[in-house]
Amino acid sequence: MIQIAICDDQCEELERTYTMVKTYYDLHPELNISFRKFQSGNDLLESLNSRKRYDIYLLDILMPKINGIETGTAIRKNDDTAFIIYLTSSPDFALQSYQVDAGGYLLKPLEEKDLFAVLDKVIAKLDAEDQRRFVFQIPGGGIESIPYSRLLYLEYYQHRLIAHTTEQTTLESIYYRESFQELTASLTDSRFVKISSSIIVNMQHIRNITSREIRLSNEEGLKISRIYITEARKSFMDYLLERGN
């Protein structure tokens, strides 16, 4: 399910955007979409304490107490993969919006065609992400399939894979006879980098990297083996350049 949060302190604008999103939903019955509206950044952030996340955020920028940029920054502290789309009557915040890796910036009065075009683009990316998954067997004969975007890192311990996810959960595989290299051979996506003989990390969720460790978006630190540091730092720099950061 694609979950959308709409946040605007102006009731009329909030209802207008909400109606547009509902129209988009009605035009795309093949999509599994849910959406919810909020009248302040605080209300939205409080809701994140009781649920995991939203996939798309439609945020007004000019809001009292906590504006849209501050709200987006708070969201980014725990979520690197969600799409943030800013809606505003002023173009003055365009540069700041991209500091939180915004997926769009639309000027008010909002036009339906402009919003629909951005939603088409974002949802296409979400669909593409959902198709790329790491699959492994778990105890009891089951299969676990994790979207690449939700995978923080994989580690190999006593012939078992342990997957750490953005939902702050860990999933353990069955006992494997294959090596870690063989088991992770399918992770050919350029976002993954090896930092030791038993850990591979999704660079999408790296906050920073030093000579000794990397810091993830959930503030967890992972040590880098000396023989991997040079290649890991180069790979991370290439990844940032590829994304235009």
N, C-alpha and C positions, 0 to 999 in steps of 0.2 A: 504494500500500500504506500502511495505517495502522500505524505502528510505536509500540509501547508499552514503556516501561521501568518496572519495578517495583523499588523499593528499600526494604529494611527490614533492620535488623541482627539482628532476632529470626527465627531460622530457621523456627520454627513459624508465625509471622505471615506471613512471606514466602511460604511454601508455601501457606498458606490463601488469600492474595490471588491468588497465581499460579493456583491451582485455580479461583477464581471467574472470573478473566479467561478461562481456558480454557473454562469452562462458557459464558460469554457468547459466545465465539467459536463454540462448537459450536451455540449457539442462533441464530447469524446467519451461516449458510454463504455468504450473498450478499456478505458483507464480506471484503475482502482485508486480514487483520490478522496482524501478527507481534508477538511479545512476548518480553521477556528480563528475567531477574531479577538483582538485585545486592544484596550484603550490606552495602554501605557507600556513603556519598556519594562517597568517594574512588574506589572502583571504577567507579561510574557516570561520574564526571567524566573519569576516565582513558579510558573507552571512547569518550567524545565526541571525543577527540583522534585517534582512528583511524576515525571515521565522521562523517557529516555531522550527523545529528540524530535525535531521536525526535519524534513528533507529540504523544504524551501521556506525562506522567510521573506515576506513582503513588508518592509519597514519604512515608515515615514521617518524623515530625519529631524524635522523641527518639532520636537516634543519637549514638554517641561520635565524638570527633575532629572531624567536620564534620556538623552536624545538618541536618535537612531544609530549614530556612529558609536556611542558608548555601549548601546545595547548589542550592536554587532560585534564589538570588541569582546564583550563578556561572553557572547555565544562562541566566538572563535577560541577562547581559552580551553574549551572542552570538546570542540567539534571543528575539525579541519575540512570536513567533506560536504557539509550542508551548503546550499546555495543561498546567498543573501542578495536580494534585489531591493534597491533603494527607490523610494517614491518621494519626490520633493518639489516644491514650487520654486526652489532656488538652485541655480547651477553652481553655487559657491562651494559646495561640499564634495564636488566630484573627485578631487584628488584624495581627500580623506577617506572617501568610500572605498577606494582601491587599496588602502592600507589594511583593510580587513578582507581583502580578496573578494570584493563584491562581484556577483555574477551579472549585474545589470544596474543601470541608473536611469530612471525614467522621470521626466519632468511632468508636473501637474499643470493644467488639468489632464489627468490620465486618459489616454485614448485606448479604447478596447483593442484595436489592431496592434498597438505597440506592446501592450501587456501580453496579448496572445502570442506574439512573435517571440518574446522572451521566454514565456512558459514552454512553447514548443521546443526551443533550443535547450532549455534546462532539463526538461523531461526526457528528451532524446539522450542527453548525457547520463541521466540516472538509469535509463533503460540499458545503456551500453555498459555502465558499471555493474549492474545486476547480472549481466551475462558472463562476466569474468569472475570466476570463483575458484577457490582452492578446495579440493575435495579429498577427504581421507576417511578411513574407517575408524569407528569408535567401538569400545567394548559393548558386547551384546549383539553384535552383528549389524549395527546401524551404520549409516553414512552421514557425515557432516559436510555441509557445503557452505563455505564462508565467502561472501563477496570480497574481492581484493580491497575495496575501499574501507571495509570494516576490520581488516586485519592489521593489528599494530605490529606484531612480530611473531615469528615461529622459533621455538627452541627445540633442541633434540636432547633428551635425557633418558639414559638407560633404554635405548632403542624405542623410545616413544616420542611422538611429536606432541608438543604442547602449544596450542594456538592461543595467543592473547588478543582479545578483541577490543574495539572501541567502546563496547558496552561494559567494560571492566569485568569481563568473564574470561575464564580459561577453559579450554576444551582439550581433553587428552585422547590420544589415539590408542589403537591396539598396539601390541608388540610387533615391531617390524624387524626383519632381518636385513633389509636394505640400508645403505648408508644414508646419511643426511643429505648428501649431494644428490643421490639418486632420487630421494623422496621429494626434494624441492626443485627438481629439474624442470617442472612445469611452470615455475615462476619466472618466466622469461620477460615479464613486464619490466620496463626500465625503472619503475619506482622502487624495486627491491634491491637491497644491498646487504652483503654478508659482513658482519662485524666480528665474527669469531668462527671457529670450526663448528659451532653448534647453534648459532643464532643468525637469523636473517631478518632484516627490519624493513618495514614499509616507510620509505622516505617521505611519503605524504604526511606522516604524523611526527616527523622530527622537528623539534623546536630549534635546537642548536647542536653543534658538534664541537668538541674540544679534542685535545691530544689524548685524553684518557677515556672519555665517555660521550654518549649522546643523551640528550634530554628529549623525552617524548612529549606529545601534547597533553598527556595526563600527568605530567611532571615526574614520571618514572625515569630513573637514570639507568643506563646499561653500559657496562664497561666494554671498551673496544680492545681486542687483542692487538699487540704491537705490530704484528705482521700484516694486519688488515687496515691500519689507520690511514696510510697514504691513499690506498685505493678507495676507502670509504669516503674520505673527505673530497676526493676528486669526483666520485660518483654523485655525492650530494650537491656539489657545486654545479655539475653538469645538469642535474635534475632541476635546480633552481633556475638556471639559465634557460632551460627548455620550457619552463613555465612562464618565463618572462619576469621573474622576481629579482 
